[in-house]
Every structure is written in C-alpha cells, then in structure tokens.
Amino acid sequence: MKDVFGNKLEVGDTVAFNEPGYTYRLCTGSVVKFTPQKLLIQWWKDNHNPEEETYKFPTQVAKKVES
C-alpha cells in the first residue's frame, strides 16, 4: 500500500492522519496491520486516555519520511 504521497507503507511506520470524527486535527500514530483495503493505526488520543486504534484508507494518511 502507498500513502497519499506515494510512499510505500509498512508495519511500524509513523503516519499522520485526521483524528476520527474530526476534519481539522491531525494526529500521529503507528501502522499496526493491513487489511485488503485499509490499514490499522494505533495512537494516543491524549496523555490521559489509553491507546486508540482506527482504520484508515492509505490515501488518508501521510508517512513520516526521514531525510
């Protein structure tokens, strides 16, 4: 799978995405696994809540690329 910029996605990659239910807030998380169409991302909503997981289409995420 490839992100919105065409970067290959792998398990463990850090990605940016919109927080579920919001269109104006970006979050970061880690790719946990792939389904045939989506990827599962694990992330922290804030310091007081436990880890969250969400499914996103690959075109809804941007991979962190080290230069």
Summary of the structure (lengths in Angstrom):
residues: 67
radius of gyration: 11.3
end to end distance: 20.8
largest distance: 34.1
contacts: 162
relative contact order: 0.31
helix: 4%
strand: 45%
